[in-house]
Amino acid sequence: MWKKFIPAFEWLTNYKRDDLSGDISAGLIVAIMLIPQGMAYAMLAGLDPVIGLYTSTIPLVVYALFGTSRQLAVGPVAMVSLLVLSGVSTLTEPGTAEYISFVLLLMLMVGLIQMLLGVLKLGFLVNFLSHAVISGFTSAAAIIIGLSQLKDLTGVHYEAGKSEVFLLIAEAIKRFTEINPITFIIGLISILLLVVFKKYFKKIPGPIVVVAFSILAVYGFKLYEYGVSIVGVVPKGLPGISIPAFNLDSVIALLPIALTITFVGFMESIAMAKAIAAKEKYKINANQELIGLGLANVSGSFFSAYPVTGGFSRSAVNYQSGARTPLASMITAVLIMLTLLFFTDLFYYLPKAVLAAIIMVAVYSLIDFGEAKQLFKINRADGWTWFITFGSTLVLGIQKGIFIGIVFSLIVYVSKNAYPHIAELGFIPDREVYRNIERYPNAKDDPEVMIFRVDSDLFFANMSFIEDKLCERIAVKPTTKYIIMDFSGVNSMDAVSIHSLEEMMNTCKKGTTFLFAEIKGPVMDVLKKAGWHTKYRENIHYLSIDQALKAIGKTG
């Protein structure tokens, strides 16, 4: 029973000693990677760098106990960090006590929403975020994230907001002469080294190497005296208890961004969790994942953290480094706690340009124009969904961009169903099958019989279109006496569609007999409830088109 509610009991009671070395190795490597990343992402979220370390402690342990993925590395990520900044900065100034209070409340809200979705088994709702929307949004957000780091990379305080992409680019070009050359060189060298380590020396933790050398360089050459901005004092000690300031006005103001973080964060998390689970041949419970992430966020809101989710890059590193169980994440959390207790002084001279470089390199891989090209090639509607989401996110900002993308994707989905594919079928003698006469001109077509197939569920929004198409075909083929409706592509019907179908049978052409073939069980159940089993008993029971043709004295 306990294993159902706390998945950790499953792997703890069956833990193998052989897994320990891999878990320790992965826990250490991810901790080394997460320390600079966590600090960088906290700055991206408009928070003090130490909050990134706080976020990498308690939430990791809680997810390890309640999540179902054995290798997912939970913690601060770039996308969620930007969402936090874009949502909370509209309410108050980043860096203030009120800002931190809003962030804590936001984390609590995200956690509670995730838990509620998990308990109610509503994980399927995330499927309404189409791949095209997520890809377009992620690519645009990655550009926004990268450009938002120009301030720390160049040492120039720009007036344009971090989400005002085009204004920021214009201002950066205009104020090019104000760039601090030493800061800029540190940033460029850091980017170059991170790329080299990522491409050619994958087993070496590039971020920690760059952090270590940059700290030594700034301290040794006293570069902070030349305008190089450094992190400064990082508070020592574990995070204290924090109580989110709960009030209704704040909840209402934060709800849109909380929902966005919930869905976008869960999409990133579940995608990576499922990918690793497929390789390791175990199952992921999406609803339990929501509960695990929800509890991680709820707990973090009481320990000075900000919203977390599973990250792509860290999870990949965790898995490739040998992680076998969630114990690896617990080890990561413990190592970061030790860092908070004893080693925060080491980060005093860390240049902010290095943290900016870490963020830029991390998010560069999220920009995927190749995906847009592929989507346009396969399905133009998906391609336009990507483009509109990408463009609106860049121009209008994070929250409006993803909202517009979701709305557009839903419009595309509804339009596809409102104008379904419809085919008039004919018989191909040499293959003994029925196919679309437009695609197969050699298909045999009886002048008195029209075989009509709808490749869609029937509901109120598409019945008018179907009726128009059928009546158009009857007008072109006035000798029609029988219409056989092939329902092999219909999986469901609503009450309005049944009523519309009855009207269509009476209005398209007087004296025409309708027969229905290949009606599926769930559809037949609905028709029986509508009384069709009595009204049209002889017309709806045909298991195939051939049976319907035989009943009227015809053959294929």
Disulfide bonds with the S-S distance in Angstrom:
Cys471-Cys508 2.20
